[in-house]
Amino acid sequence: MENNSRNSESMSPRVKKLREQSVSKNPKVSVERAILVTQAYKKYDGNVSIPILRALTFKHILENKSISINDGELIVGERGPAPQEVPTYPELCTHSITDLEIIHDREKVFFEVDETVKKIQDSDIIPFWKGKSMREKIFDNMSREWLDCYEAGIFTEFMEQRAPGHTVADGKIYQKGLLDFRDDIDLELKNIDEINDPQAYEKSEQLKAMRVCIDALIEFAQRYANIAEELAQEVDDSHRKEELLKIAEICKRVPAKAPRNFWEALQYYWFVHLGVITELNTWDSFCPGRLDQHLYPFYLQDLNAGELTRGSAKELLQCFWIKFNNQPAPPKVGTTLKESGTYTDFCNINIGGVTPEGFDGVNDVSYLLLEVIDEMQLVQPSTNIQVSKQNPNEFIKEAGKIIRKGWGQPSVFNTDAVISELLNQGKDLVDARCGGTSGCVEAGTFGKESYILTGYFNLTKILELTLYRGVDPRSGKQIGLKTDDPETFDSFQDLIDAFNEQLNYFIDIKIRGNNIIEKLYDKYMPSPFLSVIIDDCIKKAKDYNSGGARYNTRYIQGVGIGTITDSLSAIKHHIFEKQNYTWNELLTALQNNFEGFKQMRGFLKNKTPRYGNDDDSADDLMKEVFQRFYDAVNGRKTMTGGTYRINMLPTTCHVYFGSVIGATPEGRLRGTPLSEGISPVQSADQEGPTAALKSAAKMDHIKTGGTLLNLKFTPQVLQGEEGLLNLVYLVRSYFRMNGHHVQFNVVDAETLKDAQRNPDSYRNLIVRVAGYSDYFNNLNENLQNEIIKRTEHSIG
């Protein structure tokens, strides 16, 4: 790891203090929002339309939630009552007392839950929300087939504990105040044809709900202005008094009116961010998108006017960074925790890329943001660089200087491929150029699209079910089709055909469930505030959760592509081509988890063509599985006018999915993690990073909405100018082959093993997990082991 001593020296005393407060405080569950939501529903539910109910609930929360201005901060506002204090969302997922006890007691990703919270939850929250939460509605409306699949780990469902979201701000919030959006709403209200439009009432209620939310957030900002003025009267320090009065001035202006300068632009965005994540707990957290391009005009203007220096701009950005880190993702339980076991809320800031005209989008703020990432070293917000052919190599090199320090940020995306993916989905060219990636790796058009992740899909489990004729060997249940006995297959193609039958069967079950869930959110859980800031919800007078956005995409995420590829390769190579084993021998070995079959397991692991080595005999099987998955999903329509697409990423779900699968034909043992993202099976790629990239590039990334590829290097590989240049050339080469994304862990396995043995000595060790970075100590042992086993590459 490189010496980072200069980082703390680059922070002002203010920033050091705020950062220490953010990273040292244990996350804590707050019941305040749950109380306020319950109060609002008791007062309004059944007396007003659902959109108005949600708007009045939003208003009630913002009028009554605890607010404070932390000592020294320049950007104000928290999701909970204080930093690291996290609200719950009982209308989405009402935690049981057992849930809260588990959340408090678990070793990893825990939240402090005090007795008062449990008492209020037990006496007030749980009784009121029984049978009313979205989680209960979802499970009550699912078919037996869907529930069997969910319980078997064939797929997960994002919306069972969080709301649809996964959307990103574009530039319009820096050009228009909320009062301007309110004027747009008033115009649409006037234009409603109440005589001839059968949807007139629904449109009117939706627009009125948006209007209520706008006024509520403006009043929320005014509450901060009032507190800032009160604090200014109490402090003796003249400099801090001046800052507090400035904060009050800013909060009186934004978000009501468009920002006039750099500081106002940051505070405006933050109020909008708080509005989105207070209204609902969205997958994934809202984020500011192309922050460097949005802020650049304000930065230039303020520099030229002498109202800002590079140093003062950086301090404001550092304070902004801390606000994200103060907001851990609200507590998850059960399968949702297993698919995403982290505090990270997946706010992913894009840097670089291209302008709306298609020119180089890198500017001075881009480099300033890289410095902030380097100096702050926080796991939130996640950050990425968007790399186009238009961008200079120097930009990648500057990011590379951070990457090689080994804490997993920023990740690297191919802007040109992302634009092609969005155009392939039918998006407008300018909208595509103004889009990018968010969450882990997912592509979308910023400010104009609802691109919702509906859950992970366990591709390797489908192969297991194919081998057992649709019977889940863990439960003994017949949950799939009764396809033919593998021992009757005359050719490898017979296996592929049976796999394809099972795949389409389970995708149908997944999508039928998705469609029901989409209608439940359409009916019961609109998001009128989020709808204000996403085109074309106002124009259509339709909610974000009802298909109001300009573009509506629903992604299903494929997991385990490396594992299933190598499994198929083992079967094809050793049963059908070389005839080293019979079906009976292989299935018996799998059923016994290779106990008594040590020699066979070694042979399968080491004598099978493996994905990740630029070997067409394996890589062609990856392409086959990918195409089958794509054909099963892509282009299908949703209940509110959206379109299903695929992407290839796991978050931490490759660990959970591996836990529900027995031994697999390439030699993997029962219960161990699957391959991660589109990365090869851990340690299977033995021909170096170039070969791994060539294998990954054989997938048609342009057909997806995102792919995730991890590479691991020892720190020595990227040292010096030569190491940086090699990193640049590696990225450029992969992106010339239309690779979507690549990210790096720069740490050796021995360091990680020592961190497992001596966690107290590695409290600040951050690693790249999947589409996010996290503290190594926060990861469960299986995930730690999976990262350790990833191949350490060298270049040359």
NORFEN-V734372 format. One record per pair of residues at least 6 apart in sequence whose C-alpha atoms are under 7 Angstrom apart, sorted by the first residue. I is the first residue (numbers start at 1). J is the second residue. D is the distance in whole Angstrom. If there is no record, write none. Layout:
i->I j->J d->D
i->I j->J d->D
//
This chain:
i->1 j->405 d->5
i->1 j->406 d->6
i->1 j->715 d->7
i->2 j->405 d->5
i->7 j->375 d->5
i->8 j->375 d->7
i->10 j->375 d->7
i->14 j->72 d->6
i->15 j->318 d->7
i->15 j->319 d->6
i->19 j->322 d->6
i->22 j->83 d->7
i->22 j->322 d->7
i->22 j->325 d->7
i->22 j->326 d->6
i->25 j->84 d->7
i->26 j->84 d->7
i->27 j->84 d->5
i->27 j->85 d->6
i->27 j->111 d->5
i->27 j->112 d->6
i->28 j->84 d->6
i->28 j->85 d->5
i->28 j->86 d->6
i->28 j->111 d->5
i->28 j->112 d->4
i->28 j->113 d->6
i->29 j->85 d->6
i->29 j->86 d->5
i->29 j->87 d->6
i->29 j->111 d->6
i->29 j->112 d->6
i->29 j->113 d->6
i->30 j->80 d->7
i->30 j->85 d->6
i->30 j->86 d->5
i->30 j->87 d->5
i->30 j->88 d->7
i->31 j->87 d->6
i->31 j->88 d->7
i->31 j->117 d->6
i->32 j->87 d->7
i->33 j->61 d->7
i->33 j->87 d->6
i->33 j->88 d->6
i->34 j->88 d->6
i->34 j->89 d->6
i->34 j->90 d->6
i->34 j->125 d->7
i->36 j->60 d->7
i->36 j->61 d->6
i->37 j->57 d->6
i->37 j->61 d->7
i->38 j->125 d->7
i->40 j->57 d->5
i->40 j->60 d->7
i->44 j->53 d->6
i->45 j->53 d->6
i->50 j->524 d->7
i->51 j->205 d->6
i->51 j->206 d->6
i->51 j->209 d->6
i->51 j->526 d->6
i->51 j->528 d->7
i->52 j->205 d->7
i->52 j->209 d->5
i->54 j->526 d->7
i->55 j->209 d->5
i->55 j->212 d->6
i->55 j->213 d->6
i->55 j->528 d->6
i->58 j->213 d->7
i->58 j->279 d->6
i->59 j->213 d->6
i->59 j->216 d->5
i->62 j->216 d->7
i->62 j->220 d->6
i->63 j->220 d->7
i->66 j->81 d->5
i->67 j->81 d->6
i->69 j->76 d->6
i->73 j->319 d->7
i->74 j->316 d->7
i->74 j->319 d->6
i->75 j->267 d->6
i->75 j->319 d->6
i->75 j->320 d->6
i->79 j->86 d->7
i->79 j->274 d->6
i->79 j->278 d->6
i->79 j->327 d->7
i->80 j->86 d->5
i->80 j->87 d->6
i->83 j->326 d->5
i->83 j->327 d->7
i->84 j->326 d->5
i->84 j->327 d->6
i->84 j->328 d->6
i->86 j->330 d->6
i->87 j->330 d->7
i->88 j->330 d->6
i->89 j->281 d->7
i->90 j->129 d->7
i->90 j->133 d->6
i->91 j->132 d->7
i->91 j->133 d->5
i->91 j->134 d->6
i->92 j->133 d->5
i->92 j->134 d->5
i->92 j->135 d->6
i->92 j->161 d->6
i->92 j->162 d->6
i->93 j->133 d->6
i->93 j->134 d->6
i->93 j->135 d->5
i->93 j->161 d->5
i->94 j->126 d->7
i->94 j->129 d->7
i->94 j->133 d->6
i->97 j->118 d->6
i->97 j->122 d->7
i->99 j->333 d->7
i->100 j->113 d->7
i->103 j->110 d->5
i->103 j->111 d->6
i->104 j->110 d->6
i->104 j->111 d->5
i->104 j->112 d->5
i->104 j->113 d->6
i->108 j->778 d->5
i->108 j->779 d->7
i->108 j->780 d->7
i->109 j->341 d->7
i->109 j->342 d->6
i->109 j->343 d->6
i->109 j->778 d->6
i->134 j->160 d->7
i->135 j->160 d->5
i->135 j->161 d->6
i->138 j->160 d->7
i->138 j->517 d->6
i->142 j->513 d->6
i->146 j->509 d->6
i->146 j->510 d->7
i->146 j->513 d->7
i->148 j->479 d->7
i->149 j->155 d->7
i->150 j->156 d->6
i->152 j->660 d->7
i->153 j->657 d->6
i->153 j->660 d->6
i->154 j->457 d->6
i->154 j->458 d->5
i->154 j->461 d->6
i->155 j->455 d->7
i->155 j->456 d->5
i->155 j->457 d->4
i->155 j->458 d->6
i->156 j->455 d->5
i->156 j->456 d->5
i->156 j->457 d->7
i->157 j->454 d->6
i->157 j->455 d->4
i->158 j->453 d->7
i->158 j->454 d->5
i->158 j->455 d->5
i->159 j->454 d->7
i->162 j->281 d->5
i->162 j->282 d->6
i->162 j->283 d->6
i->163 j->280 d->6
i->163 j->281 d->6
i->163 j->282 d->5
i->163 j->283 d->6
i->164 j->282 d->5
i->164 j->283 d->6
i->164 j->452 d->6
i->165 j->282 d->5
i->165 j->283 d->5
i->165 j->284 d->6
i->165 j->450 d->7
i->165 j->452 d->6
i->166 j->282 d->7
i->166 j->283 d->5
i->166 j->284 d->5
i->166 j->285 d->6
i->166 j->286 d->6
i->166 j->439 d->7
i->166 j->450 d->7
i->166 j->451 d->6
i->166 j->452 d->6
i->167 j->286 d->6
i->167 j->446 d->7
i->167 j->449 d->7
i->167 j->450 d->6
i->167 j->451 d->7
i->168 j->286 d->6
i->168 j->287 d->5
i->168 j->288 d->6
i->168 j->289 d->6
i->168 j->446 d->5
i->168 j->447 d->6
i->169 j->287 d->6
i->169 j->288 d->5
i->169 j->289 d->6
i->169 j->446 d->6
i->169 j->447 d->5
i->170 j->289 d->7
i->170 j->446 d->5
i->170 j->447 d->5
i->171 j->294 d->6
i->174 j->258 d->6
i->174 j->259 d->6
i->174 j->265 d->6
i->175 j->258 d->6
i->176 j->257 d->7
i->176 j->258 d->5
i->177 j->255 d->6
i->177 j->256 d->5
i->177 j->257 d->4
i->177 j->258 d->4
i->178 j->214 d->6
i->178 j->255 d->6
i->178 j->256 d->5
i->178 j->257 d->6
i->179 j->256 d->5
i->179 j->257 d->6
i->182 j->211 d->6
i->182 j->214 d->7
i->185 j->207 d->6
i->185 j->538 d->6
i->188 j->539 d->7
i->189 j->204 d->6
i->189 j->207 d->7
i->192 j->200 d->6
i->193 j->200 d->6
i->194 j->200 d->5
i->203 j->541 d->5
i->203 j->542 d->6
i->206 j->528 d->7
i->206 j->541 d->6
i->206 j->542 d->6
i->206 j->543 d->7
i->207 j->538 d->7
i->207 j->541 d->6
i->209 j->528 d->6
i->210 j->528 d->5
i->210 j->529 d->6
i->210 j->532 d->6
i->213 j->528 d->7
i->213 j->529 d->5
i->217 j->275 d->7
i->218 j->255 d->6
i->218 j->256 d->6
i->221 j->251 d->5
i->221 j->252 d->7
i->222 j->251 d->6
i->222 j->252 d->6
i->224 j->248 d->7
i->224 j->251 d->7
i->225 j->247 d->7
i->225 j->248 d->4
i->225 j->249 d->7
i->225 j->251 d->5
i->225 j->252 d->6
i->226 j->248 d->7
i->228 j->244 d->5
i->228 j->245 d->6
i->228 j->247 d->6
i->228 j->248 d->5
i->229 j->244 d->7
i->229 j->245 d->6
i->229 j->248 d->6
i->232 j->241 d->5
i->232 j->244 d->6
i->232 j->245 d->6
i->235 j->241 d->6
i->250 j->264 d->6
i->254 j->264 d->7
i->254 j->268 d->5
i->255 j->268 d->5
i->255 j->271 d->7
i->259 j->265 d->5
i->259 j->268 d->7
i->261 j->298 d->5
i->261 j->302 d->7
i->262 j->295 d->7
i->262 j->298 d->5
i->262 j->299 d->6
i->273 j->286 d->6
i->276 j->286 d->7
i->276 j->529 d->7
i->276 j->530 d->6
i->277 j->285 d->7
i->279 j->527 d->7
i->284 j->345 d->6
i->284 j->346 d->6
i->284 j->347 d->7
i->284 j->439 d->6
i->285 j->345 d->6
i->285 j->346 d->6
i->285 j->347 d->5
i->286 j->347 d->6
i->287 j->347 d->5
i->287 j->348 d->6
i->287 j->349 d->7
i->288 j->349 d->6
i->289 j->349 d->5
i->289 j->350 d->5
i->289 j->446 d->7
i->290 j->349 d->7
i->290 j->350 d->5
i->290 j->351 d->6
i->291 j->349 d->7
i->291 j->350 d->7
i->291 j->351 d->7
i->292 j->351 d->6
i->292 j->365 d->5
i->292 j->366 d->5
i->293 j->361 d->7
i->296 j->365 d->6
i->302 j->308 d->5
i->303 j->309 d->6
i->314 j->368 d->7
i->314 j->372 d->7
i->318 j->372 d->6
i->321 j->381 d->7
i->324 j->380 d->6
i->324 j->381 d->6
i->325 j->378 d->7
i->325 j->380 d->5
i->325 j->381 d->7
i->328 j->343 d->5
i->328 j->344 d->6
i->328 j->345 d->6
i->329 j->343 d->5
i->329 j->344 d->6
i->329 j->345 d->5
i->338 j->652 d->7
i->338 j->653 d->6
i->338 j->656 d->6
i->339 j->651 d->7
i->339 j->652 d->5
i->339 j->653 d->4
i->339 j->656 d->6
i->340 j->651 d->6
i->340 j->652 d->5
i->340 j->653 d->7
i->341 j->652 d->7
i->344 j->380 d->6
i->346 j->382 d->6
i->346 j->439 d->5
i->346 j->440 d->7
i->347 j->381 d->5
i->347 j->382 d->6
i->347 j->438 d->7
i->347 j->439 d->6
i->348 j->381 d->6
i->348 j->382 d->4
i->348 j->383 d->5
i->348 j->384 d->7
i->348 j->438 d->5
i->348 j->439 d->6
i->349 j->382 d->6
i->349 j->383 d->5
i->349 j->384 d->6
i->350 j->383 d->6
i->350 j->384 d->5
i->350 j->385 d->6
i->350 j->386 d->6
i->351 j->366 d->6
i->351 j->384 d->6
i->351 j->385 d->5
i->351 j->386 d->6
i->352 j->361 d->5
i->352 j->362 d->5
i->352 j->366 d->6
i->352 j->385 d->6
i->352 j->386 d->5
i->352 j->387 d->7
i->353 j->360 d->7
i->353 j->361 d->5
i->353 j->362 d->7
i->353 j->386 d->5
i->353 j->387 d->5
i->353 j->388 d->6
i->353 j->415 d->6
i->354 j->360 d->5
i->354 j->361 d->4
i->354 j->388 d->7
i->354 j->433 d->7
i->355 j->361 d->5
i->355 j->433 d->7
i->356 j->430 d->6
i->356 j->433 d->5
i->356 j->434 d->6
i->358 j->433 d->7
i->359 j->390 d->6
i->360 j->390 d->5
i->360 j->391 d->5
i->362 j->391 d->7
i->370 j->399 d->7
i->374 j->402 d->6
i->379 j->773 d->6
i->379 j->774 d->6
i->382 j->772 d->6
i->383 j->409 d->6
i->383 j->410 d->5
i->383 j->411 d->7
i->384 j->410 d->5
i->384 j->411 d->5
i->384 j->412 d->6
i->385 j->410 d->6
i->385 j->411 d->6
i->385 j->412 d->5
i->385 j->413 d->6
i->386 j->412 d->6
i->386 j->413 d->5
i->386 j->414 d->6
i->386 j->415 d->5
i->387 j->413 d->6
i->387 j->414 d->5
i->387 j->415 d->5
i->388 j->414 d->6
i->388 j->415 d->5
i->388 j->416 d->6
i->393 j->728 d->7
i->396 j->728 d->6
i->397 j->724 d->6
i->397 j->728 d->6
i->399 j->410 d->7
i->400 j->724 d->6
i->403 j->409 d->6
i->403 j->410 d->6
i->404 j->715 d->7
i->404 j->718 d->6
i->404 j->746 d->6
i->405 j->746 d->7
i->406 j->745 d->6
i->406 j->746 d->4
i->406 j->747 d->6
i->406 j->767 d->7
i->407 j->766 d->5
i->407 j->767 d->5
i->407 j->768 d->7
i->408 j->744 d->6
i->408 j->745 d->6
i->408 j->766 d->7
i->408 j->767 d->5
i->408 j->768 d->4
i->408 j->773 d->6
i->411 j->742 d->7
i->411 j->743 d->5
i->412 j->741 d->6
i->412 j->742 d->5
i->412 j->743 d->6
i->413 j->740 d->6
i->413 j->741 d->4
i->413 j->742 d->7
i->414 j->735 d->6
i->414 j->739 d->7
i->414 j->740 d->5
i->414 j->741 d->6
i->417 j->702 d->6
i->417 j->738 d->6
i->417 j->740 d->6
i->418 j->436 d->7
i->418 j->443 d->6
i->418 j->740 d->7
i->419 j->432 d->5
i->419 j->433 d->6
i->420 j->702 d->6
i->421 j->702 d->5
i->421 j->703 d->6
i->421 j->704 d->7
i->421 j->705 d->6
i->422 j->432 d->6
i->422 j->444 d->7
i->423 j->429 d->7
i->423 j->432 d->7
i->431 j->445 d->6
i->432 j->445 d->6
i->434 j->445 d->7
i->434 j->446 d->6
i->435 j->444 d->6
i->435 j->445 d->4
i->435 j->446 d->5
i->436 j->443 d->6
i->436 j->444 d->6
i->436 j->445 d->7
i->436 j->446 d->7
i->437 j->443 d->4
i->437 j->444 d->6
i->440 j->771 d->4
i->440 j->772 d->6
i->441 j->706 d->5
i->441 j->707 d->6
i->441 j->708 d->6
i->441 j->771 d->6
i->442 j->705 d->6
i->442 j->706 d->5
i->443 j->705 d->5
i->443 j->706 d->6
i->444 j->451 d->6
i->447 j->533 d->7
i->447 j->534 d->5
i->447 j->535 d->6
i->448 j->534 d->5
i->448 j->535 d->5
i->448 j->536 d->7
i->448 j->549 d->6
i->448 j->550 d->5
i->448 j->551 d->6
i->449 j->549 d->5
i->449 j->550 d->6
i->449 j->551 d->5
i->449 j->552 d->6
i->450 j->544 d->7
i->450 j->549 d->6
i->450 j->551 d->6
i->450 j->552 d->5
i->450 j->553 d->6
i->451 j->552 d->6
i->451 j->553 d->5
i->451 j->554 d->6
i->452 j->553 d->6
i->452 j->554 d->5
i->452 j->555 d->6
i->453 j->554 d->6
i->453 j->555 d->5
i->453 j->556 d->6
i->454 j->514 d->7
i->454 j->554 d->6
i->454 j->555 d->6
i->454 j->556 d->6
i->455 j->556 d->6
i->455 j->557 d->6
i->456 j->556 d->6
i->456 j->557 d->5
i->456 j->558 d->6
i->456 j->559 d->7
i->456 j->650 d->7
i->457 j->556 d->7
i->457 j->557 d->6
i->457 j->558 d->5
i->457 j->559 d->6
i->458 j->558 d->6
i->458 j->559 d->5
i->458 j->560 d->7
i->458 j->657 d->6
i->459 j->558 d->6
i->459 j->559 d->6
i->459 j->560 d->6
i->459 j->561 d->7
i->459 j->564 d->7
i->460 j->560 d->6
i->460 j->563 d->7
i->460 j->564 d->5
i->461 j->661 d->6
i->462 j->499 d->7
i->462 j->502 d->7
i->462 j->503 d->6
i->463 j->499 d->6
i->465 j->471 d->6
i->465 j->472 d->6
i->465 j->480 d->7
i->466 j->483 d->7
i->466 j->498 d->6
i->466 j->499 d->6
i->466 j->502 d->7
i->467 j->486 d->6
i->469 j->481 d->7
i->469 j->482 d->5
i->469 j->483 d->5
i->469 j->484 d->6
i->469 j->485 d->6
i->470 j->478 d->6
i->470 j->479 d->6
i->470 j->480 d->4
i->470 j->481 d->5
i->470 j->482 d->5
i->470 j->483 d->7
i->471 j->477 d->5
i->471 j->478 d->4
i->471 j->479 d->6
i->471 j->480 d->6
i->472 j->478 d->6
i->472 j->479 d->7
i->480 j->502 d->6
i->481 j->502 d->6
i->483 j->498 d->6
i->486 j->583 d->7
i->487 j->583 d->6
i->489 j->495 d->7
i->491 j->576 d->7
i->492 j->572 d->6
i->492 j->576 d->7
i->500 j->628 d->7
i->504 j->632 d->6
i->507 j->632 d->7
i->515 j->638 d->6
i->515 j->639 d->6
i->518 j->639 d->7
i->519 j->639 d->7
i->521 j->545 d->6
i->522 j->545 d->5
i->522 j->546 d->5
i->526 j->543 d->6
i->526 j->545 d->6
i->527 j->543 d->7
i->527 j->544 d->6
i->527 j->545 d->7
i->528 j->543 d->6
i->530 j->544 d->7
i->531 j->537 d->6
i->531 j->543 d->6
i->531 j->544 d->5
i->532 j->538 d->6
i->534 j->549 d->6
i->535 j->549 d->5
i->535 j->550 d->6
i->536 j->548 d->6
i->536 j->549 d->5
i->536 j->550 d->5
i->537 j->543 d->6
i->537 j->544 d->6
i->537 j->548 d->4
i->537 j->549 d->5
i->540 j->548 d->6
i->542 j->548 d->5
i->546 j->640 d->6
i->547 j->640 d->5
i->547 j->641 d->6
i->547 j->642 d->7
i->552 j->642 d->4
i->552 j->643 d->6
i->553 j->642 d->5
i->553 j->643 d->5
i->553 j->644 d->6
i->553 j->645 d->7
i->554 j->642 d->7
i->554 j->643 d->6
i->554 j->644 d->5
i->554 j->645 d->6
i->555 j->644 d->6
i->555 j->645 d->5
i->555 j->646 d->5
i->555 j->647 d->6
i->556 j->645 d->7
i->556 j->646 d->5
i->556 j->647 d->6
i->557 j->646 d->6
i->557 j->647 d->5
i->557 j->648 d->5
i->557 j->649 d->6
i->558 j->647 d->6
i->558 j->648 d->5
i->558 j->649 d->6
i->559 j->648 d->6
i->559 j->649 d->6
i->559 j->650 d->6
i->559 j->654 d->6
i->559 j->677 d->6
i->560 j->654 d->7
i->560 j->674 d->5
i->560 j->675 d->5
i->560 j->676 d->6
i->560 j->677 d->7
i->561 j->622 d->7
i->561 j->675 d->7
i->561 j->678 d->6
i->562 j->611 d->6
i->562 j->675 d->5
i->562 j->678 d->6
i->562 j->679 d->6
i->562 j->680 d->5
i->562 j->681 d->5
i->563 j->674 d->6
i->563 j->675 d->5
i->563 j->681 d->6
i->565 j->611 d->7
i->565 j->618 d->7
i->565 j->621 d->6
i->565 j->622 d->5
i->566 j->610 d->5
i->566 j->611 d->6
i->566 j->618 d->7
i->566 j->666 d->6
i->567 j->664 d->6
i->567 j->665 d->5
i->567 j->666 d->5
i->569 j->608 d->7
i->569 j->609 d->6
i->569 j->618 d->6
i->570 j->604 d->6
i->570 j->608 d->5
i->570 j->665 d->6
i->570 j->666 d->6
i->571 j->665 d->7
i->573 j->608 d->7
i->574 j->580 d->5
i->574 j->581 d->6
i->575 j->581 d->5
i->575 j->582 d->6
i->575 j->583 d->7
i->589 j->597 d->6
i->590 j->663 d->5
i->590 j->664 d->6
i->593 j->663 d->5
i->593 j->669 d->6
i->593 j->670 d->6
i->594 j->601 d->6
i->601 j->667 d->5
i->604 j->666 d->5
i->604 j->667 d->6
i->605 j->666 d->5
i->605 j->667 d->5
i->609 j->615 d->7
i->609 j->617 d->7
i->609 j->618 d->6
i->610 j->618 d->6
i->610 j->684 d->6
i->611 j->618 d->5
i->611 j->619 d->5
i->611 j->680 d->6
i->611 j->695 d->7
i->612 j->680 d->5
i->612 j->685 d->5
i->612 j->691 d->6
i->612 j->692 d->4
i->612 j->695 d->5
i->612 j->696 d->7
i->613 j->685 d->5
i->613 j->686 d->6
i->613 j->687 d->5
i->613 j->691 d->5
i->613 j->692 d->5
i->613 j->695 d->6
i->614 j->691 d->5
i->614 j->692 d->7
i->614 j->694 d->6
i->614 j->695 d->5
i->619 j->695 d->6
i->623 j->699 d->6
i->630 j->646 d->6
i->633 j->644 d->6
i->633 j->645 d->6
i->633 j->646 d->7
i->634 j->644 d->5
i->634 j->645 d->5
i->634 j->646 d->7
i->635 j->643 d->6
i->635 j->644 d->5
i->635 j->645 d->6
i->636 j->643 d->6
i->636 j->644 d->5
i->637 j->643 d->5
i->637 j->644 d->6
i->645 j->704 d->7
i->645 j->705 d->7
i->646 j->704 d->5
i->646 j->705 d->6
i->647 j->704 d->5
i->647 j->705 d->5
i->647 j->706 d->5
i->647 j->707 d->6
i->648 j->677 d->6
i->648 j->678 d->6
i->648 j->706 d->6
i->648 j->707 d->5
i->648 j->708 d->6
i->649 j->677 d->4
i->649 j->707 d->6
i->649 j->708 d->5
i->650 j->676 d->6
i->650 j->677 d->6
i->651 j->770 d->5
i->651 j->771 d->6
i->652 j->770 d->7
i->654 j->673 d->6
i->654 j->674 d->5
i->654 j->675 d->7
i->654 j->676 d->6
i->655 j->672 d->7
i->655 j->673 d->4
i->655 j->674 d->6
i->655 j->782 d->7
i->655 j->783 d->6
i->657 j->674 d->7
i->658 j->671 d->5
i->658 j->672 d->5
i->658 j->673 d->4
i->658 j->674 d->5
i->659 j->671 d->4
i->659 j->672 d->6
i->659 j->673 d->7
i->660 j->671 d->6
i->661 j->670 d->6
i->661 j->671 d->6
i->662 j->669 d->7
i->662 j->670 d->4
i->662 j->671 d->6
i->663 j->669 d->4
i->663 j->670 d->4
i->673 j->786 d->7
i->675 j->681 d->5
i->675 j->682 d->6
i->677 j->707 d->7
i->677 j->708 d->5
i->677 j->709 d->6
i->678 j->696 d->7
i->678 j->707 d->7
i->678 j->708 d->6
i->678 j->709 d->5
i->679 j->709 d->5
i->679 j->710 d->6
i->682 j->789 d->6
i->682 j->790 d->5
i->682 j->791 d->6
i->683 j->789 d->6
i->683 j->790 d->6
i->683 j->791 d->5
i->685 j->692 d->6
i->685 j->791 d->7
i->688 j->793 d->6
i->688 j->794 d->7
i->689 j->793 d->6
i->693 j->734 d->6
i->697 j->737 d->6
i->697 j->738 d->7
i->697 j->739 d->6
i->701 j->707 d->7
i->701 j->738 d->7
i->701 j->739 d->6
i->701 j->740 d->6
i->706 j->740 d->6
i->707 j->740 d->6
i->707 j->741 d->6
i->708 j->741 d->6
i->708 j->742 d->7
i->709 j->741 d->6
i->709 j->742 d->5
i->709 j->743 d->6
i->710 j->742 d->6
i->710 j->743 d->5
i->710 j->744 d->6
i->711 j->743 d->6
i->711 j->744 d->5
i->711 j->745 d->6
i->712 j->744 d->6
i->712 j->745 d->5
i->712 j->746 d->6
i->712 j->790 d->7
i->712 j->791 d->6
i->712 j->792 d->5
i->712 j->793 d->6
i->713 j->745 d->6
i->713 j->746 d->5
i->713 j->747 d->6
i->713 j->792 d->5
i->713 j->793 d->5
i->713 j->794 d->6
i->714 j->746 d->5
i->714 j->747 d->5
i->714 j->748 d->5
i->714 j->792 d->6
i->715 j->746 d->5
i->715 j->747 d->6
i->717 j->723 d->6
i->717 j->794 d->6
i->717 j->795 d->7
i->718 j->724 d->6
i->744 j->768 d->7
i->745 j->767 d->6
i->745 j->768 d->6
i->749 j->788 d->5
i->752 j->788 d->6
i->755 j->762 d->6
i->759 j->777 d->6
i->763 j->777 d->7
i->764 j->775 d->7
i->765 j->775 d->6
i->765 j->776 d->6
i->766 j->773 d->7
i->766 j->774 d->5
i->766 j->775 d->4
i->766 j->776 d->6
i->767 j->773 d->6
i->767 j->774 d->6
i->767 j->775 d->6
i->767 j->776 d->6
i->768 j->774 d->7
//
